Amino acid sequence: MTTRIRTCAAVVCMFSLIAPAMSRAWGSNAERLIANKAVDTLPPEMQPFFDANRDFIGRHATDPLDWLDKSPATEQRNHYIMLDKYGKFPFAMLPRNYKAAVTKYGKTKVVANGVLPWQIGVYSEKLTDALRSGNWEQAKLAAAWLAGYVAESYDPFDTTENFDGRISGQPGVNQRFSSGLVDKYSLFFPLRPNDASFISDPTDHAFDACLDSYAWLDNILLADARARRGLSDYGDDYYDRFYNLAGAIVIRQLSDASTDVGSYWMTAWINAGRPALPSH
């Protein structure tokens, strides 16, 4: 092995040790479900375009997850924010303005702790720009990526240092909650998102969504512990118990995420000047 190869391998190994080995948030099935339901929240002026591209948006809503696999060193930070690295709830010490946060804590710490709410703000602006310029292909893709990032802000485990349950002694609880329950029971979910509404500040709203998600963590961790009690594995008995205890949280988060995705799309359209959208 050459010196250069050994050095590169050491860097990769070091990164894997210091960077959170983040889960895939809700998982592909949940993110597609959220994007699909979000289309139904839109006003009549937007419905034909988004309905015609429903499948495209659903497929590409998971692109950020795919990109996370391809380029973890640059993409990982965009998928979470460890709020509990900034004191105690409601984490008022953390400025919601990115430049102000970097000034206060330094870019290295801010990036290491995750930039999910700011990434949502960035993609909200990307969608606005694409709609304003009439670049419909770019608008479809930006809408899909925005949906993926907004969905992640509604996964409680994308908001905490305990992202994989290891700190609380419950390794894998993130996957059991965010993917396991969805994959097993989503056909029975009564998702009822509200109509989309205008968001005055996309980044600030994303922070609020992350805070709301964080507030569910203790309930989920307790439900996981109770569901496992007396069992030797995470089989069907465990998941039936876990769903009975935490299923309502999953359904609420997925429904609210769908409402928010539609709201971000509508906000971008309004901020773009309400352009007439094509029907395809």
LUMNUTOR-292181 format. One record per residue (C-alpha): residue number from 1; residue in one letter; y, z, x. Coordinates in steps of 0.5 Angstrom, whole numbers, plus 500, padded with zeros to 3 digits. Layout:
! LUMNUTOR-292181
NODE_seq_type_yy_zz_xx
NODE_NUM_A_Y_Z_X $
...
This chain:
! LUMNUTOR-292181
NODE_seq_type_yy_zz_xx
NODE_1_M_500_500_500 $
NODE_2_T_507_498_503 $
NODE_3_T_512_503_504 $
NODE_4_R_516_499_498 $
NODE_5_I_511_500_493 $
NODE_6_R_510_507_495 $
NODE_7_T_517_508_494 $
NODE_8_C_517_505_487 $
NODE_9_A_511_508_485 $
NODE_10_A_514_515_486 $
NODE_11_V_520_513_483 $
NODE_12_V_516_511_476 $
NODE_13_C_512_518_477 $
NODE_14_M_518_522_478 $
NODE_15_F_522_519_472 $
NODE_16_S_515_520_467 $
NODE_17_L_516_527_469 $
NODE_18_I_523_528_468 $
NODE_19_A_524_524_462 $
NODE_20_P_522_526_455 $
NODE_21_A_515_522_453 $
NODE_22_M_518_521_446 $
NODE_23_S_514_519_440 $
NODE_24_R_515_513_437 $
NODE_25_A_519_516_432 $
NODE_26_W_517_515_425 $
NODE_27_G_512_509_427 $
NODE_28_S_512_502_425 $
NODE_29_N_509_503_418 $
NODE_30_A_515_508_416 $
NODE_31_E_520_504_419 $
NODE_32_R_518_498_416 $
NODE_33_L_518_502_409 $
NODE_34_I_525_504_410 $
NODE_35_A_528_497_412 $
NODE_36_N_524_495_405 $
NODE_37_K_527_500_401 $
NODE_38_A_534_499_404 $
NODE_39_V_534_492_401 $
NODE_40_D_534_495_394 $
NODE_41_T_540_500_395 $
NODE_42_L_545_494_396 $
NODE_43_P_550_491_391 $
NODE_44_P_549_485_388 $
NODE_45_E_554_481_393 $
NODE_46_M_549_483_398 $
NODE_47_Q_542_482_395 $
NODE_48_P_540_475_395 $
NODE_49_F_541_475_403 $
NODE_50_F_538_481_405 $
NODE_51_D_532_480_399 $
NODE_52_A_531_473_402 $
NODE_53_N_530_476_409 $
NODE_54_R_527_482_407 $
NODE_55_D_520_480_411 $
NODE_56_F_524_478_417 $
NODE_57_I_528_485_417 $
NODE_58_G_522_489_416 $
NODE_59_R_518_486_422 $
NODE_60_H_524_486_427 $
NODE_61_A_526_493_425 $
NODE_62_T_521_496_430 $
NODE_63_D_524_491_435 $
NODE_64_P_527_498_438 $
NODE_65_L_520_501_439 $
NODE_66_D_517_495_442 $
NODE_67_W_523_495_447 $
NODE_68_L_522_502_448 $
NODE_69_D_515_500_451 $
NODE_70_K_518_494_455 $
NODE_71_S_524_498_458 $
NODE_72_P_523_505_457 $
NODE_73_A_528_507_463 $
NODE_74_T_534_504_459 $
NODE_75_E_532_504_452 $
NODE_76_Q_529_511_451 $
NODE_77_R_535_515_451 $
NODE_78_N_537_511_445 $
NODE_79_H_532_513_441 $
NODE_80_Y_533_521_440 $
NODE_81_I_538_526_441 $
NODE_82_M_536_533_443 $
NODE_83_L_541_537_440 $
NODE_84_D_538_544_442 $
NODE_85_K_541_542_449 $
NODE_86_Y_548_544_446 $
NODE_87_G_547_551_444 $
NODE_88_K_546_553_437 $
NODE_89_F_546_550_430 $
NODE_90_P_550_546_428 $
NODE_91_F_552_545_435 $
NODE_92_A_559_545_435 $
NODE_93_M_560_545_442 $
NODE_94_L_558_537_443 $
NODE_95_P_564_532_442 $
NODE_96_R_562_527_437 $
NODE_97_N_566_522_441 $
NODE_98_Y_562_519_447 $
NODE_99_K_567_519_452 $
NODE_100_A_569_526_450 $
NODE_101_A_562_528_451 $
NODE_102_V_561_525_457 $
NODE_103_T_568_528_460 $
NODE_104_K_565_535_458 $
NODE_105_Y_558_535_460 $
NODE_106_G_558_529_465 $
NODE_107_K_554_522_463 $
NODE_108_T_548_524_467 $
NODE_109_K_547_530_462 $
NODE_110_V_549_526_456 $
NODE_111_V_544_520_457 $
NODE_112_A_538_525_459 $
NODE_113_N_539_529_452 $
NODE_114_G_539_522_448 $
NODE_115_V_545_518_445 $
NODE_116_L_542_516_438 $
NODE_117_P_548_517_434 $
NODE_118_W_552_513_439 $
NODE_119_Q_547_508_439 $
NODE_120_I_547_507_431 $
NODE_121_G_555_507_432 $
NODE_122_V_554_501_437 $
NODE_123_Y_549_497_432 $
NODE_124_S_554_498_426 $
NODE_125_E_559_495_430 $
NODE_126_K_555_489_432 $
NODE_127_L_553_488_425 $
NODE_128_T_560_488_423 $
NODE_129_D_562_483_428 $
NODE_130_A_556_478_426 $
NODE_131_L_558_478_419 $
NODE_132_R_565_477_420 $
NODE_133_S_564_471_425 $
NODE_134_G_559_468_420 $
NODE_135_N_553_469_425 $
NODE_136_W_547_470_420 $
NODE_137_E_542_469_425 $
NODE_138_Q_545_475_429 $
NODE_139_A_547_479_423 $
NODE_140_K_539_479_421 $
NODE_141_L_537_481_427 $
NODE_142_A_543_487_428 $
NODE_143_A_541_489_421 $
NODE_144_A_534_490_423 $
NODE_145_W_535_494_429 $
NODE_146_L_540_498_426 $
NODE_147_A_535_500_421 $
NODE_148_G_530_502_426 $
NODE_149_Y_535_507_429 $
NODE_150_V_538_509_423 $
NODE_151_A_531_511_421 $
NODE_152_E_530_515_427 $
NODE_153_S_536_519_426 $
NODE_154_Y_532_522_420 $
NODE_155_D_526_524_424 $
NODE_156_P_526_531_425 $
NODE_157_F_523_531_432 $
NODE_158_D_528_526_435 $
NODE_159_T_533_531_434 $
NODE_160_T_530_536_439 $
NODE_161_E_527_538_446 $
NODE_162_N_521_540_442 $
NODE_163_F_520_533_441 $
NODE_164_D_512_533_442 $
NODE_165_G_511_540_439 $
NODE_166_R_509_543_446 $
NODE_167_I_515_548_446 $
NODE_168_S_512_551_440 $
NODE_169_G_505_551_442 $
NODE_170_Q_503_545_437 $
NODE_171_P_502_539_441 $
NODE_172_G_502_532_437 $
NODE_173_V_505_535_431 $
NODE_174_N_511_530_432 $
NODE_175_Q_505_524_431 $
NODE_176_R_502_528_425 $
NODE_177_F_508_529_421 $
NODE_178_S_512_522_423 $
NODE_179_S_506_518_423 $
NODE_180_G_500_521_421 $
NODE_181_L_502_523_414 $
NODE_182_V_506_516_413 $
NODE_183_D_500_512_415 $
NODE_184_K_495_516_410 $
NODE_185_Y_499_518_404 $
NODE_186_S_505_513_404 $
NODE_187_L_502_509_398 $
NODE_188_F_503_515_394 $
NODE_189_F_510_516_396 $
NODE_190_P_515_516_390 $
NODE_191_L_521_514_394 $
NODE_192_R_527_513_390 $
NODE_193_P_533_512_395 $
NODE_194_N_540_512_392 $
NODE_195_D_545_506_391 $
NODE_196_A_548_504_398 $
NODE_197_S_555_508_399 $
NODE_198_F_561_506_404 $
NODE_199_I_561_510_410 $
NODE_200_S_567_512_413 $
NODE_201_D_565_514_420 $
NODE_202_P_558_511_422 $
NODE_203_T_558_515_429 $
NODE_204_D_560_521_425 $
NODE_205_H_555_520_419 $
NODE_206_A_549_519_424 $
NODE_207_F_551_526_427 $
NODE_208_D_550_529_420 $
NODE_209_A_544_525_419 $
NODE_210_C_541_528_426 $
NODE_211_L_543_535_424 $
NODE_212_D_540_535_417 $
NODE_213_S_534_532_420 $
NODE_214_Y_534_538_425 $
NODE_215_A_534_543_420 $
NODE_216_W_527_541_417 $
NODE_217_L_524_543_424 $
NODE_218_D_522_550_422 $
NODE_219_N_519_548_416 $
NODE_220_I_515_543_419 $
NODE_221_L_512_547_424 $
NODE_222_L_510_553_420 $
NODE_223_A_507_548_415 $
NODE_224_D_503_545_421 $
NODE_225_A_501_552_423 $
NODE_226_R_499_554_416 $
NODE_227_A_495_547_415 $
NODE_228_R_491_548_422 $
NODE_229_R_489_555_420 $
NODE_230_G_481_556_420 $
NODE_231_L_480_549_422 $
NODE_232_S_477_546_429 $
NODE_233_D_480_539_428 $
NODE_234_Y_486_535_425 $
NODE_235_G_481_532_420 $
NODE_236_D_482_530_413 $
NODE_237_D_482_538_411 $
NODE_238_Y_488_539_415 $
NODE_239_Y_492_533_413 $
NODE_240_D_491_534_406 $
NODE_241_R_494_541_407 $
NODE_242_F_499_539_411 $
NODE_243_Y_501_534_406 $
NODE_244_N_501_539_401 $
NODE_245_L_506_543_405 $
NODE_246_A_510_538_408 $
NODE_247_G_509_532_404 $
NODE_248_A_516_533_400 $
NODE_249_I_520_533_407 $
NODE_250_V_517_526_409 $
NODE_251_I_518_523_402 $
NODE_252_R_525_526_402 $
NODE_253_Q_527_524_409 $
NODE_254_L_524_517_408 $
NODE_255_S_528_516_402 $
NODE_256_D_535_519_405 $
NODE_257_A_533_514_411 $
NODE_258_S_533_508_406 $
NODE_259_T_539_510_403 $
NODE_260_D_543_511_409 $
NODE_261_V_540_504_412 $
NODE_262_G_543_500_406 $
NODE_263_S_549_504_406 $
NODE_264_Y_550_502_414 $
NODE_265_W_549_495_412 $
NODE_266_M_554_495_406 $
NODE_267_T_559_499_410 $
NODE_268_A_559_493_416 $
NODE_269_W_559_488_410 $
NODE_270_I_566_491_408 $
NODE_271_N_569_492_414 $
NODE_272_A_567_485_416 $
NODE_273_G_572_483_410 $
NODE_274_R_566_482_405 $
NODE_275_P_564_475_407 $
NODE_276_A_560_471_402 $
NODE_277_L_553_471_405 $
NODE_278_P_548_465_404 $
NODE_279_S_542_466_400 $
NODE_280_H_537_465_405 $
